[in-house]
Amino acid sequence: MKITTRSPEETRNLAAGLVRELGPGSVLALQGPLGSGKTCFAQGCARGLGVEERYVTSPTFVLVREYSGRLPFYHIDLYRLAPGPEIEGLGLDEYLEGNGVTAIEWAEKLAGRLPGRTIEISLACAGETEREISIDFPGGK
């Protein structure tokens, strides 16, 4: 599925609507260049899960942020890590197999380690505030 959003708020609304339909153990692989809207999408996920925290920010330096909502929301950012042993030693399996919804920025660094049920979301800039978003569900849903 391909969608164009015209503002950060539309991107958040798209994500919020998507996660309202998801259950425990859902994994979202967010991919795209810097500034493409991955964190904005994650903010929408938090909103859709009923997270009441005022600011959902990228966990670039802490790697993982956990939030409480309808389901736990785990926001992971792998930007500053290299693929391979550095990431493998983090113990991310507890999030990938957890009881909440996990959104991973720079998920391509976990290539081959993501569960088969992972929803792949690619974001790209299409203008100053427009984003082209591709959502690929496992099994082509």
C-alpha positions in Angstrom: 0.0 0.0 0.0 1.4 3.5 -0.9 0.1 6.7 0.7 1.2 10.3 0.4 0.8 12.5 3.4 1.0 16.2 3.1 2.0 17.2 6.7 3.5 15.8 9.8 0.0 15.6 11.3 -1.3 13.5 8.4 1.7 11.2 8.9 0.9 10.9 12.6 -2.8 10.2 11.9 -1.9 7.5 9.4 0.3 5.8 12.0 -2.3 6.2 14.7 -5.0 4.5 12.5 -2.7 1.7 11.6 -1.7 0.7 15.2 -5.3 0.8 16.5 -5.7 -2.4 14.5 -2.6 -4.1 15.8 -2.2 -6.5 18.7 0.5 -7.7 21.0 3.8 -8.7 19.4 3.4 -6.4 16.4 6.6 -5.1 14.9 7.0 -2.1 12.6 10.2 -1.7 10.7 10.6 2.0 9.9 13.0 2.7 7.0 14.0 5.9 5.2 16.6 8.6 5.1 17.2 11.2 7.8 14.2 13.6 7.9 11.8 11.3 6.1 9.4 11.1 9.0 10.3 7.9 10.9 10.0 9.6 14.3 6.9 11.4 13.3 5.4 8.0 12.3 6.4 6.6 15.7 4.7 9.5 17.5 1.5 8.7 15.7 1.9 5.0 16.8 2.1 6.2 20.4 -1.0 8.3 20.0 -2.9 5.4 18.4 -2.0 3.2 21.3 -3.2 5.8 23.8 0.2 6.8 25.2 -0.4 9.8 27.3 3.2 11.1 27.4 3.3 14.6 26.1 6.5 14.2 24.1 7.5 11.0 22.3 11.0 11.6 21.0 13.5 9.5 19.1 15.6 7.3 21.4 18.7 7.9 19.4 21.0 8.1 22.4 19.2 5.7 24.8 18.3 3.3 22.0 14.9 2.2 23.5 12.0 4.1 25.1 9.1 2.3 26.6 5.6 3.8 26.9 2.4 2.7 28.5 -0.9 2.7 26.6 -3.6 0.3 25.4 -0.6 -1.9 24.8 3.0 -1.2 25.7 4.8 0.8 23.0 8.5 0.2 22.4 10.3 2.8 20.3 13.8 1.7 19.2 16.3 3.8 17.2 19.3 2.0 15.7 20.7 5.1 13.8 24.0 5.3 15.6 24.8 1.6 15.7 26.5 -0.5 13.1 24.8 -3.7 11.9 26.3 -6.9 13.3 27.6 -7.8 16.7 27.0 -4.4 18.2 23.2 -4.7 17.6 23.1 -8.4 18.3 24.4 -7.9 21.8 21.5 -5.5 22.8 19.0 -8.2 23.7 16.3 -6.7 21.4 14.5 -10.1 21.2 12.5 -9.3 24.3 10.9 -6.4 22.5 10.5 -8.2 19.2 8.8 -11.1 20.9 7.1 -8.9 23.6 3.6 -8.1 24.6 3.4 -4.7 23.0 3.9 -2.9 19.7 7.5 -2.3 18.7 8.5 0.4 16.2 12.2 0.3 15.0 13.8 3.2 13.3 16.6 2.2 10.9 15.3 -1.3 11.0 17.3 -2.3 8.0 20.3 -2.7 10.4 18.4 -5.8 11.7 18.0 -7.4 8.3 17.4 -11.1 8.7 16.6 -10.9 12.4 13.1 -9.4 12.3 10.2 -11.7 12.8 8.2 -12.8 9.8 5.2 -10.9 11.0 7.0 -7.6 10.7 5.2 -4.7 8.9 7.7 -2.9 6.7 7.2 0.9 6.4 9.3 2.9 4.0 9.2 6.7 4.2 10.6 9.1 1.7 10.5 12.9 1.3 8.3 14.1 -1.6 8.4 17.8 -0.9 8.9 20.1 2.1 6.2 18.5 4.2 4.9 15.7 1.9 6.0 12.1 2.6 5.5 9.0 0.4 4.9 6.1 2.7 4.8 2.4 1.6 3.4 -0.1 4.0 4.1 -3.8 3.3 2.2 -6.3 5.5 3.5 -9.8 5.9 1.8 -12.1 3.4 0.7 -9.1 1.3 -2.4 -8.1 3.3 
